[in-house]
Structures are given as C-alpha cells and as structure tokens.
Amino acid sequence: MRHRSVALALFVCCGLAVAQDAAKPAYLDPAKPMEQRISDLIGRMTLEEKAAQLNHLNTGIPRLKVPMWGGWNQTLHGVWSKQPTTLFPAAIAMGATWDPELVHTVADTMSDEARALYNAKADGPRSKHGLVYRSPVINISRDPRWGRIQEVFSEDPWLTSRMAVAYVRGLQGDDVQHLKLAATVKHFAVNNVETGRQHLSAEVDERNLMEFWLPHWKAAIMEAHAQSVMSSYNAINGTPDAINHYLLTEILRDQWGFDGFVTDDLGAVALLSGRRSGSAETGQRATEDPVEATALAIKAGNDSDDTEFETNIPLAVKRGLLSVEDVDRALTRVLRVGFRLGAFDPPESSPYSKLAMSVVRSPEHLQLAEKAAAESITLLSNRDNFLPLKKEVVHSVAVIGPAGDADYETGNYYGTPARKEGALAGLRGLLGSGVRVEYERGAGFVEAADSAAIARAVELARRSDVAVLCLGTNLKVEAEGHDRRDLNLPGAQEQLMEAVFAANPKTVLVLMNAGPLAVTWAQDHLPAILAAWYPGEAGGTAIARALFGDDNPGGHLPYTVYASLDGVPAQNEYDVSKGYTYLYFKGLPLYPFGHGLSYTHFEYSHLRLSAASVAATGTVEVSFDLKNTGESAGSDVAQLYTHQRRSAVVQPIKSLRAFERVMLQPGETKRVQFTLPVSRLAFYDVRSKGFMVEPGGFDLQVGSSAEDIRLRGLLEVK
C-alpha cells in the first residue's frame, strides 16, 4: 500500500510539472525558437505596451515579466557610468594605430566592463543603462573642419570599414545569437557637418553615396552584424534620414540583409514637425503634425525613438496613419535584439553573467589603455634624428602648454575617469627625481594671449635642457554641435610656440588634437613634432616613453593634414571628387594620408604579384619583403594603393586597398602578403545601378603613406 502511495505522489508531481511547463508562455521558454518567442510576446501586448517598448528606454512590462533591458548607453572609448571605468584613446587616435586587432581588443575590454556594470547594477537598480550601446561612430572625416573628427576613425572608407568591423565584433562578442552588448553604429548616413546639422540636406549623387559614403556601413552590417543603426539628423537630397525609406529599408534591409533595429538620433522625429524639447534649433519640417511624423518614421524603417513613439503610435493607429502590422514589424526588430542579448532568459543562462566588477579597471585593462595610447602616437617630423631624447644628457625638462598637465582633452562620450595622466606626470614618472621636470601653462586653449604667462613659459624654457610644448584643441574648439573655421592652432598657442622656440631651439611639439592642424611654422622650424591625439587616461606615460625612446612611435595619420584650406572645397560640397581627401586632393599636403615616421628605417623590396593578368572575378596575391634596417625595434604600416590608368568616369588619384601594421626587430625581414579581390577595384555604375570593374591597367603602389611609395607593379584586368 505504501508503494502505491509513493507512486501516486510521483505521478501527481510529474503531472504538475508538465502542466506548469505547458502553462509557461513561449516567450519565456529558452528552448523555443526565437522568432516564435517574439511572436508570442507581441501577441500578449496591448498597443500602448508595444508603443512603450519602442521608446528607446523601454521601461519594461511587469505584468508580462518583461524587464527594462534596452536602455541605451555610450562607450565610444570608455563605458559611460557613474563608476570609474577604463578610459581609452579617442576613436581618431585608434584610427591612427592602423591596428584592427587592437581596436577589437579595446572594444572587447569595454564590453566586458559594460556587462560587469550591468550585472552588478552598479549605477543603481533603476538605471536607464541597459545593454544597447550607441557606438561606434563610423562617419567619414571628409572635411578637416568637422567638429566630430575625434569620434571617427578616418577619412578613408576602407580604413574606416576595417576599424568598424573590428570594433563591432569586439563590442558584441563572437556569437550573434548570444550578444554581450548590442552595438549601434551611427550616424546613418552622410553626416559630416555640425553647423545646422538638424535641418541641413546633404546633396550627394548616387555614385558618391555608394562608393564613398556607404561602403563602411555595409561592412559593419554584413561582416560584423551590427545589431542597431542610428539614423542621423540631416537629410539626403531633401529627404530626412529619419524617414528615408530608400536608405533605411531598400539599402539597409533589402540589399544588406540587416535584421536589427533602427533608432533615430535624439529628437530627430520630433524635429520633423518642429522643435525638440529644450532645443532652439528647428528640424527638417517634413510635416506640421507630430503624429504623422511618427508614422512616416516607422513606415520608412525607423523602429525606435524617444517619447514621441510611445505617445504618438496609439494615436497614429487610431487615425489610420499606421497599421498594427506596422507597429509589430518595428517591435519584432527591437525584440529580436533583446532576445539575442538574453534579456528574456534567466540571467545565469548568459555566458556573460559571471563578469564581475573586478574586471572594471583591472590591471590588464589599464595596461591596454597604455598600449593603445602608445600605438596611436605618430611621429610627424624628426629633423636630424632629434628624437629620441637621451636620458643621460637631459637633466631638466620644461613642459609647456595648455595640454601639458591633466587639463588635456580626452574627448567625449565616455564615463568617469579615475585618472588623467598628462605629459608632466608621465615625464616625472619616467625620469624620476634626478631630472628636474617643471610646468608652465603659458596660454589657454582658446583664450587671448597673456603676456605674463608667456613670459613665465619662456623663462622656464630658457633654463631647461629641452622644452616639450603640448598644444592642441579641446571641446571648445571642435566638438559635437560646432565645427572649426580654420585649421590653425587656436587662441595664443602659435604665439606661445614661437616665443618658446626662440628661447630654446631644443623644443619638441606634442600635438594633442582631433582634427588636422596646419602647423606649417612648426614644421619649418621645430626639430620634432609628435601627434598624441586625445590619448585617454594614460597619455602622459605614452608621450614620455615616445619622447625618450622607451617606445618607438608607430602611428600613421588616418587623414590628410592640409597645409591650409586653399584647394579644400566648401563644407557643403559632398562630391568628394571635387578635391576632398587624399583620394582626390591635388594640392601638396603638409602631411599626407598614412604618414608616420619611426626611430628606425624600413626597406621594401621584392614585390611579386601572383598573376600579372586576372579576370574581373578573380583574386591576386600581392607580396613583398619588409625589412627593419635600423638599430631599434619598430613598426611600420605597409599600405597598398591602386590607381586606375584609364576609365570612362572620373577615378580617384589612388585608393587604399589593404594595409598591415608590421612589428620588426633590428635586421628582421617579414614577407608581407595582401589578398586583393579584383572586385575591390570596382566603381559604381549609375546606369546599371551596380558595381563594375573596367578592364585595363591598374598601378599597384606599396609604401608607408599615400605619398611615400616604395614599390610599384602593374595589374591587367581582363
């Protein structure tokens, strides 16, 4: 009898378990297919709940156990948090490394810190910060005056594409079905002017759009599988990007296969019908009706917005401007990313659930910040091998300039730095108490000249063995919302530089800026110039080690440094063939695209093509020897360019096709090999609406910059 009772009890328990499992909603069952789970969840929501989920802060639905998962955050070069996080160099500095593997490692590190903060709820249990991160910025630095150059990687689509793919893969993790974070690539597209950015229209022809403005976006979507895209404020040819069906649906989804969600830049949909709350700027004025603006955005392919969507979607459905199917389509795209992030599964099921706060600012992460800063430093000039400085003969150093101490700029869209180590601290740490290292500011970034401050700086330079002049820009000069008017050193910095050099000809210029600076006087007079960019928290150590040869600078310019604005088109000229970037600029730059010197020397030799003639559908292997012929270890960035000899259309002067940063010991030789698909030589044919490769000759150029070409070959395309 007792055995029968036990059996009955087991039967009842099993029956209850089966019943409970059967009662579990499909959307809460990780064993079910994702699309089934999404459909099940949407079917349980009211229209108002759906609209709230399309608010980019989607606050959750307690009755359905839907968490607040999608609140966005920033991690352009450090996680935005109340807690101190590791601060890396700005994106343009990372572009100067020409090292996609390093960019991937940095992004992977930042995403580890972001997940750890999320797991620990370090910003509070009601923090709006979720797992959607609005990075990277993959616009092109077409115009040297643009205020947001600090946020992007390069003026070149190919270099930008390699960095974008590396960054997105690092941020999201290796498994697109189990995301660490969701990357939002921004600002889509042709976003490159700050003045009037919320109402301007970029007039751009189809070929420019396809060849210059979109290839790196395509790579971020099709190669790296970015989960989110931000549409930009501007219009393209009169159609605001936030309601541009051609851009957001026909290209992004139909051609590239994007299955994530699109969000607009903050307030962009509100600006379609007037002013954003708290903003004096008017928007694109596509309609006078905010409800219609919401409907236009969703129908075009914009899936997520601020409060406008939550407020206006129910009204738009009621008025017949939107169907429920329109809303469900947008919500499916948003929820798809949420499910891939594991937001609807038990936390312990995520492979990233065990990332703890101990990873945030760990020793390994701080070392990586130093490595990234060191790799970005670019030696622009070095007359008579003035650098590296010799510790045994330098007994006193004058650090001068507004960027010389902890007041140097680090950029924007990052978190709370625990430290900022300027050149002063870096040099004192490297040289120790046996060397006198003193500081005078001399001038501000933008302020008018202070004769007394300049006099103090001059006196310090005069009584020092060497002067390290740290000049550049900050967010008052170039930033989101305002462009530069010229390429000059701002404020009284040029005056300070000339006075310091007159007092001590042993003056090194360290530039700490984002956009290019036309330092023609410095190039003509000073013995050495280093570009240190916005180097993150460890900039001081990197600068000091580069100056004294503990590290050999290996960065290369990710853009052209023009000698002046002569020959540079107006900012509202979006046809790059009119003279923008190294691709089409016919003047003599101060420093060419890809330029970067070293304390050692490199020899290129023995160029070989796997085939001298190849079909348009084929591939050619380009190989050559790269040898370090100097006495110190160092890296060079080997760059492959092509030039099309004849074409039915205007072609670039040359185009970057491949690159590799190569580290070599003294006397070491490496055989470098680039795989070049001939399809990479294609141009966009407006008649056939597709890319094509013309038969004929293509010059292959290998070198250390766009102008420093060491090897040449000829490829015939059949």
N, C-alpha and C positions, 0 to 999 in steps of 0.2 A: 504493500500500500504506500509505504514511504517513497519507493522508487517511482511509483506512478505520480505522486505529488510533485516530485522534483522535475519529472519530465514535463508535467503540465506547466509548471512555473517557467521552465526554459522556453516552452512553446509560446507562452504569453509574452515573455520578454522579447523573443525574436520577432513576434508579430508586431509589438510596439515599435521596435527599431525599424522594421520595414515600413510601418505606417508613417513614422516620423521622417524617414528618408524620402518616402513618396510625397510627403507634405512639404518638403523643403523646396522653396522656389528654385527654378532652374538657374536664375541669375546668381544665386548664392552657392551653386554647386560647381566647384572647380573641375569636376570630371566631365562636365558638359562642354560641347563646342562653344567657342567664344561668341560667334555670331548668334547662336541660339540663346545664349545668356543675355546678350544685348537686347534682342528682340523681346524676350520675356520681361526684362526690366522696363523697357519702354512701354510695353502693353499695360503695365501696372500704374503708370504715372498719369496724373492729371495734366492738362495743358499748362497750368500755372507751374507745376513742378518741372515740367520739361523746360519751360522758359527760364526758370531759375537755374537749371543745370547749364544753360547756355550763357549765363553770367559767368565771366571768367574767374570769379571767386567761388563758383558753385558751392553753396553753403551746406549741402547735404540734405537728406530727406530722412529724418529719424524714424518715421513710421515704416519705411522700407529698408531700414538699416543701411542706407546709402551714406557713406562718410563724406566729410568735407575733404576731398582729395586733390582737387585741381587748382587750388590757389597757386598763382604763379610767383616766381622769384627770379633773381638775376644772379648770374655767375660768369660775367664776362671775363674777369681774370681773378676771381676770388668770390666765395659764396657770400651773398648779401645776408647778413644775420646780425642779431644783437650780440652774439657771441663772437669773440675774435676768431678769424679764420685765416688761412694762409693766403697772402697777397702776392700774386704773380705779376710779371710784367704785362703792360697793356698789349692789346692784340697786335698793334702795328710793330711793337718790339718783337713779338713772337713771329710775325711775318719776316722780320729781319734775320731770324735764325735759319730760315730756309730748311727747317728740320721738321717734317710732318710727324715723325716718330716722337719727338719731344712734345709737340703740340698735343698728340694723342695722350701721352703720359700725364701732362699737366691737366687736361680735361678729365681724365680718369681719376686723378687725385682730387680735383674739385668735386666731382660727383660722389666720391667716397665720403668727403666731408659733408656734402649736402644730405646724403642718405643718413649719415650718423646723426646729424642735427634733427632730421625728420623723425628718426626712430626714438630719439631721446626727448622729442617735443621741447627742444632747448629754447625756442622762442616763445614758449607758453602753450598751454593746451588749446587756446583759441587762435593761435597764429594763423594768418591767412596764407602762410607759405606752405605750399604743397610740393608736388614732385614735377611740375611743369616749369622749366627754366628757359627764360627768354634770352637765349644765347645759342650760337654766336651771331654776331653781325657780319654778314658776308657781302655787304655792298662793296663797290669798287671805288678806290680813291682816285677817280678820274681827274678831279680838279684839285690843284695844290692848296687852294684857299678853303676847302671844305672844312667845317668845324669838327666833324666827327671822324677824322682820319685816325685818331687814337683808337677807335673801336674796331677798325677793319684790318685786314691782313696785307693788302697790296693794291697796286694799280693794275695788276695783270690778272686776267681771268683764270689762266692755268694755275699760277701760284696760289691764287685765292681758292680755287677748287680743291687743290691738294690739302691745304690747311683746313678748309671747311669740312672735308670728308674725315680727316683725322680727328678734328675737334668733336664732331657729332658722334662718331663712333666711340670716342673716349667718354663722352658725357653719358651716352645712353647704355653703354655696355655692349657685350658681344652678341646677345640674344635678343632679337627684336620682339620676341613673344614674352620675354621676361625683362622688361626695361628697368634699368637702375634709375634713370631720370628720363623725361621727355624733353628733347631739345626743340626750341622754337627758333628757326632760322629767320632772320629779319634783315632789312625791311623790303618786302617784295612789292615792287621792283622799280628800277631806275630812280633810286632815291639817292641824291647826291648834292643837294643844296639845302642849307638851313634857312636862309632868308626867305620868308614867305612859304615855308615848306608845307603849311597846312592848306594852302589854296593854289599852289603853282601847278602848271601842267608841263611835263617833260615831253617835248616834241621830238620824237625819235622814229626813224624809219625802220622798216621790218628787218633789214639786213643787220643794222647796228644792234637791234634788240636781240636777235638770235645769235650773233657772233660775239658780242662784247658784254651785253647786259644780263644775259640769262645762262650761259654755259655752266657757271659755278653753282647756280641754283639747281640745275638739272643734276649735277654730280652729287650735291648734298641730299637730294631726294632719291635718285636712282641707285647710287652707290652706298650711301651711308644710311638711307632710310630714315631721314629726319621725320619726326612724328608730328611736328606742328610748324606752320608757316605764319608769319605776321605780315599782313598787307600794310603798305605804307600810306602816309597821308596824301602824297602827291597824286596827281592824275597822269595818265599817259595818253597823249594825243587827245586830251579833253575828257577822257573817261576816268573818274576817280578809281584808284586801285581797289578801294574797299567795295566797289560794286562793278568791278571789271570781270565780266563773265569769260571773256577771251583769256585773260590772264589766270584767273582762279579756277576755272573749270576746263576750258578747252586745252590749255597748255599744261597746267599743273596736274590735273587729274586724268584727262583723256590721253595726252601724249606721254606723260611721265609716270603715270600709274600711282600717283600719291593717294594714300588711303587714310591719312591722318586728318587733323582738323586745321582750319584756317581761323586765325583771330585777327582782329584789326588792331592797329596802333591805338593807344589810349585815346578815346574820344573821337575817333575818326568817323564813326557812324553818326554820332551827334553832330559833328561838324558838317555833315552832308546837308543838314537842314538849318544850320545857324551856327551858334557859338557853343563850344564846350563849356560846361560849368566851371567858373573860375578862370577862364581864358579870355583875353581881349581879342584874340585872332579869330577871324571868320574862316570858315571852311570852304569846301568846294561848291556849296549851294546847289546841289543836284535837285533838291526839292524843298518846298517850304513846310512839308509835313513830316515830322519825325517818325510817325508810324510807317509811312511809305518808305522812308529811308531804311528802316529796319527790314522791311520786306524786300527792297532792292538788294540789300547786302546779302541776305540769306539766299535769295534766288541766284545771285551771282556766284555763290560758293563760299561766302564768309559765314563761319559756323559759330563763332564765339565773340562776345563783345562785353562792354561793361554793363551798367544797369539798364541801358536802352533796350537791350534784347529782353531782359526779364520783364520790363514794364510794357513794352510795345508789342511783343509777339502775340499775346492773347487778343489784343485789340486788332492786330493785323489779320488774324484768323477770323475774328468776328466780322470784320469789314470785307472779307473775301480777297484781301491782298496776298494772303498766304494760305496754303492748304495745310492740313495736319501732316500730310506726307512730306511737305517741305520742311517742317519742323523736325519730324522724325529722322529725315535724312541727315540734317545737321547734327542732331543729337547722337545718332549712330556713330558718326565720325568722332565726336568728342568722347563718347563712352568707350569706343574701341581702344583709345589710348589709355583710358583709365583702367580697363581690364588688363592691358599689357603691362601696366605698372603694378598690378596686383592689388589695386585699391579695394577690390570687392572680395578678396580672398583672406583667409586667416593670415595675420602678419608673419607667423612663423614659416609659412609656405614660401615666402620670398627668399631667394638666395642672398639678398642684401639685408635681411632683417637683423643679422648679428653685427653689422657695422656699428661700432660703439664710439662714444665721444673721444676715446683715446686716440683715434686716428686724426682728429682735428688738431692741426698744428703739431703733428708728430715730428720727431727729429728727421725722419725721412722726407716729410713734406717740406720742411724748412730748407733742407739740403737741395731739394728740387727747385725751390724758389731761387736759391743762389745759382744753381746750374743754368736755369732759364735766363736769368739776368746776364750771366757771363756769356752765354751763347749768343745773346742779342747784340752785344757791344760790337760796334762797327768802326773800324779804323778808316777814316776818310782821307787823311793825308799824314805823311810822316817824312818830312824833308830831312835828308841826310841821316836817316835812321835815328832821329832824336829820341824816339821811344824804342824799347822800354827804358825807363829811368833806372839808374843803378843805385841800389840801396847804399853801397859803400861810399858813394860820393855825395849823396844828398843828406844834409844834416838839418835842413829847415824847409818847410813847405808852406806856402801861402795858399789857402783855399779861399776863393773869392767868388762872389756872385749870388744871386737870389736862390739858385738851385743847389748851393753848396752844402747846406745843412739839411735838417729834417723838413724844411719847408718846400722841398722839391715836389713836383706834381707826380701823382700816381695814376691819374685818370679818373674814370667814373664807373659806375655800375659794379661795385664790389662791396664787401662787407666792412666790418670793424677791424682795422689793423691793430695788431698788438705792438708793432714796432715800425718805425720808418728810419732806416739807416742811410744817412746821406754820405757824401764823399768825405766830409770832415771826420765822422765817426769811423768810416771804413779805412781811411788812411791812418788814423791814430791806432786803430786795432791792428793793422798790418805792420806798421813801422815801430810801434812800441814807444816807450818813454825816452829812448835815446835820440829820437828825432823830434824837433820842435814843429808841431803842426798847429797853425793858428788860422782863424777865420775872420773875414770881414765881408759883410753883405755887399757893400759898395753901391748897390742900386736895387730897386724892386723890379718885379716882372714888367709892370706897366707904368709905374709912376714916373714923373718928370725927374730930371737929374737933381741930385742933392750933392752940391759941390763938396761939402764937408765929408760926406760918406765916401765919395770917390777919392778924396784926398787921403783918408784913412786906408783905403784899399791900396792906393798907390804906394804909400809908405810901407805897408806890410810886404808888398811885392818886392820893393827895392831892397829890403833887408832879408830876403829869403833866397835860398838857392834856386828854387823853382816855384812858379805860380801855376796853380790849377784853377782855371777860370770856368766856373759852372754856370752856364747861361741857357736860356730856353724860353719855354712858354708855360702857361698854366690854363686853368679853365676860364679865366677872364679873357684870354686871348683866343682860344679855339676850343669850342665845346658844342654840345647839342644846343641848338637854338641860335647860334651865331657863327658866321664864317669870318675868316680874316680878309682884310682888304688888300694886303700885300704879303710879301714873303720875307720881310725884314725882321731882325731882332727887335722885339717891342721895347717901348719905354726908352730908358737911358742906357741900355745894355751895350749898344755899339760904342757909345762914348766911353763907358767904363772899360771895355775891352781895349780900345786904342790907348787909353791912359795907362793901363796896367802893362801892356806890351812895351810902351815907351820907357817905363820904369824898369822892366825886367824882360829882355828878349827871350828868356827861357820860360815862356808861357805856353801852357797846353790848354787848348779849348776843349771842354767837355760839354757837348750839346745835350740838353735834356728837354726834348720836344716831341711832338707827334707829327704834324705836317712839316713839309720841307721848309728849310730856312736858307735863304740865299746869302750865305756868309762869304761873299766874294772877297771882302777885305781880309778876313781871317785866312782864307786860302792863299792869298797873295803874300801875307806877312808872317803868320804864326808858323812855328816849326812843326806842329802836330795838332790834329783835330780828331777827337773820338765822338761818335754818336752813342749815347747811352739811353736815349729814348725816355719813356716813363717806365722805370725798371722794376717797379714793385717794391716790396719791403726790404729786399737785400741789395738794393742798388749800390750802396756805398762800398760794400765788400767787393762787388764785381768791378766797380770803377777802379778801386785801389789796386786790385790784383792785375787788372789790364795795364794800368799805368806803369807798374814796376815789373811786368813780365812774368808774374806768377801764373797768369793765364795769357794765352795768345789770342787776341781778338780774331773772331772768325765770322762775324755777322756780315751780311751783304744787304745793300739797300733794296727794299721791296717796292720802291717807287723812284721816279726821276726827280733829282733836285735841279730845278731850273735856276739859271743864273739871274733871271729876272722874269717878269711877266711878259716881256716882249716875245711875241710869237705864240703865246698861250691864248687860246680862244676865250671868249666870254663865258661866264659860268652857265648861262642859259643855252649854250651850244652843246647839244647832246650827241652830235655826229662826231665821233672821235677821230674820224679820218680828216677832219679839218685841222688837226695838229695836236691832239691830246695824247699824252703818254709816250713812252718810247716807241710804241707801235707806229706812230705817225708824226711825231715831233721831228722837224727837220733842222732845228737850231742846234747850237752847241750847249749842252747842259753843263752845269757846274760839276755835278757828279751823275754819271749815267745809272740807269736801272741795273741792279745786280752788282754794283760796285762795292768792293770791300777789300782792304789791304790786309797784310799779315806781317808778323815779325820774321817770317821765313819766306822762302821763294818756292814756287811750283813750276814744274816743266810739263807741258803737254806734248805728247808725241804719238806716232804710230796709229793714226786714225785709220779705221777699217770699217767698211760697210759690208754687210753680209751679202748684199746684191747691189750692183750699180744701176739696175733697172728693175722695176717692180710694178705689178698691176695695182690699180686703184683700190682693189680689195685686199691687197697684201700687207705684209709687215716687213720692216727692215731692222736689223740689229746694228746699232752704231756703237763701236767700241774704240777705246784709246787708252794709252798709258798716262797716268798722272803720278809725278814723282816729286817728293819733297827734297829739293836740292840745297836747303839751308841747314842751319845748325840747331834749330829748335823744332819741337813738335808743333804741329798746327793743322788747321783745316782750311780747305778751300771749297767753294761751291762751284762745281763743274756744271756748266749750263749749255744746253743745246738749243740753238735757234735755227729757224729756216727762213729763207727768202725765196719767194716765187719769182722766177725770171720774167715770165710773160703771163698776162691774164687778160680776159675780156673785161674785167672790172678792176677798180682801184683795190690794191692789196697793201697790207702793212709793209713797212720798211723791213721788219723782221718780226718773228713771233717766237716766244718761248715755247718749247715743246717738251722738254724734260730737264731735270736737274737732280743733283745729288750732293749733299754735304759730305765730304770725304776727309777723315782724320788720318794723318800720316806722321810717322816718326821720322827723324832726320835720315835721309837716304832711302826711305821706303818708297816703293812703287806699287801702285794698285792699277789693275786693269778695270776700268770703268765701262759698264755696258748699259746702254739705253735701248729699250724696245720701243720702236716708233711705228705704230699702226699708221698706214698711209691715210686712213680716214681722218686722222688728226689734222691733215693738211687741207681739209675741205673748207669751202666757203659757202655761205647761204645764198642760194639762187632764188631770187624773188619771183622768177617766172614759174619755176617748177614747185615752189614752196617747200624746198628741201635742200639738204646739204649735198654738195657735189665736189669731186676732185677733178681739176682740169689736168689733162695730160701735158707733159712738158718737163722742164728742168727746175729743180729746187736746190738752191745752195744750202748746204748744211754747215753751220758755223758752231764751233765748240770753243768755249772760253770761260773767263772768270767774271765777265759782265757783258752787257749788251754791246759795249764798245771795245772791250778787251778780248778780241777774238784771236785764239792761238792756232786753231786747226780749221781747215776748210775742205769740204768734199762736195760732190755733185751727185744728186739722185735724180734719175729719169723715171717719171711715172708714165706708164703706157696707157 
